[in-house]
Amino acid sequence: MSTKDMLRVLVVDDMSTSRGLIIQALEWMGIAAIDHCADGNAALQKIAASPVHMVISDYNMPGMDGLQLLHSLRSNQQTARTGFILITGTTDGAVIDKGKQLGMNNFLKKPFSPTALKACIERVVGPL
């Protein structure tokens, strides 16, 4: 069974259009086990109920931003090793540096193409 057949991904973004674009790209790659939610708190609840291999999260969200979500995941023994990709439209290098300090696996700047997202994921999990 290939990586893409086993990979369980949670997409977290407060903008439904952005969530949809990420999900479409994942489906294009052949990843079938995709779940989604609109904020960090909902993401933590979903992961607690049904663990995933990877979280692809927007940075700028109300309530809990992507870095706060990453910090929560890394602070919990059950989720500390969950793959994490931050997607951001910001050009602020401090956001990326903070993500690296917190243990994000990779990041991608908006706008992105499906092939760029695939390459980003493959740098974390290997060939799909």
Summary of the structure (lengths in Angstrom):
residues: 128
radius of gyration: 13.2
end to end distance: 10.7
largest distance: 39.3
contacts: 404
relative contact order: 0.18
helix: 47%
strand: 20%
